[in-house]
Amino acid sequence: MDKYDVIICGAGAAGLMAALVLKRKTHNNVSILILEHKDKPGKKLLVTGNGRCNFANDCIDEKSFRGEHPEFGYNVVEKFDKKAMFDLFYDEGVLTTSINGYYYPRSLQAQTVLNMFLKNDKNIDKCIHCNENVTDISKKGSSFRIKTDKGEYEAAYVVMACGGKAFSVHGSDGSGYDLCKKLGHHITRLRPSLIGLKCNGLDFKTCQGVRAKGRLTLKSNNKKVISEYGEIQFAEYGLSGIPVFQISRYASFCLADKHKTEIVIDLASEYEYEQVEHIMWNLVHKKKKKLPEVLNAFVPVKLAMAILKKENINPDTAKADRNIIQTLAGNLKALNVNVIADMGFEKAQVTAGGVDTNDVKNDTLESKINSNFYIIGELLDVDGNCGGYNLHFAFASAFLAASDICRKVKSKNDNKSGQNTDRKYKNTKQTGKGIQRRNRSHY
Ligand SMILES: Cc1cc2nc3c(=O)[nH]c(=O)nc-3n(C[C@H](O)[C@H](O)[C@H](O)COP(=O)(O)OP(=O)(O)OC[C@H]3O[C@@H](n4cnc5c(N)ncnc54)[C@H](O)[C@@H]3O)c2cc1C
């Protein structure tokens, strides 16, 4: 059976960063095997940020991450903040650029980031076994036995970087949860996040393709859950766009709990209701505008038509009295739609839920249940907002885990070389030769 110092399960963002840090910090002096069941490493990384790879954000605080212990994500990224990440990227030849506070590689190509991991002097690409699926991990004394569909390996340290179960076409099929569960870790409830929501209560066919700025408020059993502002995309099935993504994990949990799940959209959030009514009344009665034109003063015409349809108002025959103006103003300020489903894990960017963060240490990502077993990236119960937070967490958790392994390997080596020195010292006493210098540390 082949033995390695470290086996990393999964060659995604987190697994590759762990390998890079291990190689950098030990000057290529640990044996690493990366097991990846897809035919190539980093498949999901390549599609992030529409192929541009958004890996950090200027706005980051405790609220950027969610999970049963939402503070965990922020505690981790604080220890490998964007400056530390950009310094590492720079050292590896990757320049960064900001677009409105969202950070990307300067090339605006995710491939540049993947190349940083694979095309360097550390031969990480040669450590990867592709098309090899990890099927079982067990403890064997102080080390681990890793079974795959192709063979069996032994390792002193294991890094679990299998991702979640979102967008499984790129590899993360949820198998990491079972592997961690078998070793005693608790898995929290899993739901898709950063995803569009299927809705009814509006004729979405009429307004599909519309993009409109607005404030969304998610309600569960009539109680406000969360509110987000931004550009909403109206799709044939319902709602999409960044503010919808941001609230989607909450909507998904509400639906799973069979709660009445609604979204109230304020399409004129910079105005008070009374102002909207007043403007509309004047447009109708002073400027002699028709109802679709009046609504179109606030929203795109297709959305105006969908609102009229929702209220069964025929714009050609309806009399624009106070009642009708109030109804339409009410829709602009609080357009109510029902959420009936999320678009599912296959279309989600991220998984909400995962390995309980209570089971790992937040400074090293080492399991509290199995020492020398590390769990990083999306596999953990940490889901970030849309905007670079998930990759930042994947990279930061990988950095901390790999640094801890390096520290342990170093202290093991120091102890060994210390023992050797002691032995040699004893020998020199006996033989009268000079004391040998300790091996220079590589760390
Ligand atoms: C379309 C899309 C766009 C996104 N855009 C962004 C963005 O711009 N910014 C951002 O921050 N986040 C973005 N994300 C989220 C981000 O990609 C993930 O959070 C991040 O990739 C997680 O990294 P990871 O290494 O933990 O998991 P992954 O990147 O999913 O990697 C896990 C790897 O493990 C492998 N694997 C799994 N199980 C096994 C097994 N049993 N045996 C062997 N191999 C296994 C998988 O094949 C995969 O290669 C996006 C996601 C999607 C789907």
The ligand as a MOL file (V3000), in Angstrom:
LIG
                    3D

  0  0  0     0  0            999 V3000
M  V30 BEGIN CTAB
M  V30 COUNTS 53 58 0 0 0
M  V30 BEGIN ATOM
M  V30 1 C -21.4760 28.4860 -11.2440 0
M  V30 2 C -20.7680 28.8320 -9.9540 0
M  V30 3 C -20.1710 30.0790 -9.8100 0
M  V30 4 C -19.5410 30.4110 -8.6140 0
M  V30 5 N -18.9250 31.6250 -8.5260 0
M  V30 6 C -18.2870 31.9570 -7.3750 0
M  V30 7 C -17.5650 33.1920 -7.2760 0
M  V30 8 O -17.4270 33.9580 -8.2460 0
M  V30 9 N -16.9920 33.4860 -6.0790 0
M  V30 10 C -17.0610 32.6490 -4.9990 0
M  V30 11 O -16.5220 32.9830 -3.9410 0
M  V30 12 N -17.6780 31.4440 -5.0920 0
M  V30 13 C -18.2730 31.0820 -6.2520 0
M  V30 14 N -18.8850 29.8540 -6.3420 0
M  V30 15 C -18.8030 28.9300 -5.1800 0
M  V30 16 C -17.3970 28.2820 -5.1420 0
M  V30 17 O -17.0980 27.7720 -6.4250 0
M  V30 18 C -17.3370 27.1400 -4.1300 0
M  V30 19 O -17.7920 27.5730 -2.8850 0
M  V30 20 C -15.8780 26.6300 -4.0110 0
M  V30 21 O -15.4710 26.1000 -5.2400 0
M  V30 22 C -15.7580 25.5720 -2.9270 0
M  V30 23 O -14.4680 25.0340 -2.9820 0
M  V30 24 P -14.1950 23.5510 -2.4440 0
M  V30 25 O -12.7900 23.2460 -2.8190 0
M  V30 26 O -14.6200 23.4400 -1.0540 0
M  V30 27 O -15.1750 22.6270 -3.3100 0
M  V30 28 P -15.1480 22.3220 -4.8740 0
M  V30 29 O -14.5730 23.4630 -5.6060 0
M  V30 30 O -16.5150 21.8750 -5.2040 0
M  V30 31 O -14.1170 21.1210 -5.0140 0
M  V30 32 C -14.3740 19.8320 -4.4940 0
M  V30 33 C -13.6140 18.8150 -5.3230 0
M  V30 34 O -13.6710 17.5380 -4.6870 0
M  V30 35 C -13.9270 16.5550 -5.6520 0
M  V30 36 N -14.5720 15.4190 -4.9740 0
M  V30 37 C -15.7550 15.4310 -4.3020 0
M  V30 38 N -15.9980 14.2300 -3.7590 0
M  V30 39 C -14.9520 13.4450 -4.0880 0
M  V30 40 C -14.6370 12.0840 -3.8130 0
M  V30 41 N -15.4330 11.2890 -3.0780 0
M  V30 42 N -13.4770 11.5850 -4.3250 0
M  V30 43 C -12.6530 12.3600 -5.0770 0
M  V30 44 N -12.9070 13.6380 -5.3680 0
M  V30 45 C -14.0340 14.1910 -4.8610 0
M  V30 46 C -14.8070 17.2600 -6.6730 0
M  V30 47 O -14.7910 16.6360 -7.9190 0
M  V30 48 C -14.2050 18.6550 -6.7030 0
M  V30 49 O -13.1950 18.7810 -7.6730 0
M  V30 50 C -19.5120 29.4890 -7.5320 0
M  V30 51 C -20.0920 28.2370 -7.7000 0
M  V30 52 C -20.7150 27.8940 -8.8880 0
M  V30 53 C -21.3180 26.5200 -9.0410 0
M  V30 END ATOM
M  V30 BEGIN BOND
M  V30 1 1 1 2
M  V30 2 1 2 3
M  V30 3 2 2 52
M  V30 4 2 3 4
M  V30 5 1 4 5
M  V30 6 1 4 50
M  V30 7 2 5 6
M  V30 8 1 6 7
M  V30 9 1 6 13
M  V30 10 2 7 8
M  V30 11 1 7 9
M  V30 12 1 9 10
M  V30 13 2 10 11
M  V30 14 1 10 12
M  V30 15 2 12 13
M  V30 16 1 13 14
M  V30 17 1 14 15
M  V30 18 1 14 50
M  V30 19 1 15 16
M  V30 20 1 16 17
M  V30 21 1 16 18
M  V30 22 1 18 19
M  V30 23 1 18 20
M  V30 24 1 20 21
M  V30 25 1 20 22
M  V30 26 1 22 23
M  V30 27 1 23 24
M  V30 28 2 24 25
M  V30 29 1 24 26
M  V30 30 1 24 27
M  V30 31 1 27 28
M  V30 32 2 28 29
M  V30 33 1 28 30
M  V30 34 1 28 31
M  V30 35 1 31 32
M  V30 36 1 32 33
M  V30 37 1 33 34
M  V30 38 1 33 48
M  V30 39 1 34 35
M  V30 40 1 35 36
M  V30 41 1 35 46
M  V30 42 1 36 37
M  V30 43 1 36 45
M  V30 44 2 37 38
M  V30 45 1 38 39
M  V30 46 1 39 40
M  V30 47 2 39 45
M  V30 48 1 40 41
M  V30 49 2 40 42
M  V30 50 1 42 43
M  V30 51 2 43 44
M  V30 52 1 44 45
M  V30 53 1 46 47
M  V30 54 1 46 48
M  V30 55 1 48 49
M  V30 56 2 50 51
M  V30 57 1 51 52
M  V30 58 1 52 53
M  V30 END BOND
M  V30 END CTAB
M  END
